[in-house]
């Protein structure tokens, strides 16, 4: 079954048919990871309540947690004003990052910022 036509018409995809998905933990509001969705992944996410993404490196769909057991239960999906990004609010079971950290941004680490606004 295809993605709802109204939703599909509002999406602005990359040249390879993907839209950015920012994934946020429902309880803490922490940003866990950023992934990509095509229409099929978004449809599966909306209809199953489990997070499904498009793996750019493997060129295939992947349902978060199928191999690691660290699933994402989806509570909501919001589209931004431009239709080029999605906010996926989840309950994360186990670490979100494939490196074993709670968030993918823990593994990457903070970058130095100079000349920014004072706190």
matplotlib code that plots the C-alpha trace (Angstrom):
import matplotlib.pyplot as plt

x = [0.0, 1.5, 2.0, -1.1, -1.3, -1.8, 1.3, 3.4, 2.4, 3.7, 7.1, 10.2, 12.6, 16.3, 17.2, 17.4, 13.8, 14.7, 13.6, 15.6, 14.1, 15.2, 14.5, 13.6, 13.1, 9.6, 10.4, 13.6, 13.2, 16.8, 17.7, 18.8, 19.8, 19.2, 18.2, 16.6, 13.2, 11.8, 8.0, 8.0, 9.8, 7.5, 4.4, 5.7, 6.5, 3.1, 1.2, 3.1, 4.2, 7.8, 10.5, 11.6, 14.3, 16.2, 19.8, 21.8, 24.9, 23.0, 20.4, 17.5, 14.8, 15.7, 13.4, 15.2, 16.0, 15.5, 19.1, 20.1, 16.9, 17.0, 13.6, 11.9, 8.2, 6.8, 4.4, 4.2, 5.6, 5.6, 6.5, 8.3, 7.0, 9.0, 8.1, 11.8, 12.3, 10.4, 10.4, 9.9, 9.1, 9.8, 10.3, 13.8, 14.5, 18.2, 20.9, 19.9, 23.4, 25.0, 28.1, 26.2, 25.8, 22.4, 22.5, 24.4, 25.6, 27.3, 29.5, 30.3, 31.0, 30.7, 32.6, 34.2, 32.2, 33.9, 32.3, 28.9, 26.4, 27.1, 25.0]
y = [0.0, 3.4, 6.4, 8.6, 10.9, 14.1, 13.3, 12.4, 15.6, 17.7, 16.1, 17.6, 14.8, 14.8, 13.9, 10.2, 10.3, 10.7, 13.0, 13.6, 12.1, 13.6, 11.1, 12.4, 10.4, 11.1, 11.1, 13.2, 15.2, 14.3, 14.0, 10.4, 10.2, 11.4, 9.0, 9.0, 7.8, 7.2, 6.9, 3.2, 3.7, 6.5, 4.5, 1.5, 3.8, 5.4, 2.1, -0.2, 2.1, 0.9, 3.2, 2.1, 3.9, 3.8, 2.7, 4.7, 2.5, -0.8, 0.6, -1.1, -0.5, -1.3, -1.5, -0.1, -2.9, -5.9, -7.0, -5.2, -5.5, -1.8, -0.9, 2.4, 2.6, 5.6, 8.0, 10.7, 11.9, 15.6, 17.3, 20.6, 23.7, 23.1, 19.4, 18.5, 17.1, 14.9, 14.8, 11.2, 11.0, 7.6, 5.5, 4.0, 0.6, 0.3, 2.5, 4.4, 4.4, 1.4, 2.2, 1.4, 4.9, 6.3, 8.9, 9.1, 12.5, 11.1, 9.0, 11.9, 14.4, 18.2, 20.4, 23.7, 26.9, 30.3, 33.7, 32.4, 34.1, 34.1, 31.7]
z = [0.0, -0.9, 1.2, 1.6, -1.4, 0.7, 2.8, -0.3, -2.1, 0.9, 1.1, -0.5, -1.1, -2.0, -5.5, -4.4, -3.0, 0.7, 3.5, 6.7, 9.9, 13.2, 16.0, 19.5, 22.7, 24.0, 27.7, 27.7, 24.4, 23.6, 19.9, 19.5, 15.9, 12.3, 9.6, 6.2, 5.0, 1.6, 1.0, 1.8, 5.1, 6.1, 5.2, 7.2, 10.2, 10.2, 9.8, 12.1, 15.0, 14.7, 13.2, 9.7, 7.8, 4.5, 4.8, 2.3, 2.8, 2.3, -0.2, 1.7, 4.3, 7.9, 10.9, 13.9, 16.3, 14.1, 14.5, 17.8, 19.7, 20.4, 18.9, 18.6, 19.4, 17.4, 19.2, 16.6, 13.3, 12.4, 9.1, 9.2, 7.5, 4.3, 4.1, 3.9, 7.4, 9.8, 13.6, 14.8, 18.5, 19.9, 23.0, 22.6, 24.0, 24.6, 23.0, 19.8, 18.2, 16.6, 18.6, 21.8, 23.1, 24.1, 21.3, 18.1, 19.1, 22.2, 20.0, 17.6, 20.4, 20.7, 18.3, 19.5, 18.8, 19.0, 18.5, 19.4, 21.6, 25.3, 27.4]

ax = plt.figure().add_subplot(projection="3d")
ax.plot(x, y, z, "-o")
ax.set_aspect("equal")
plt.show()
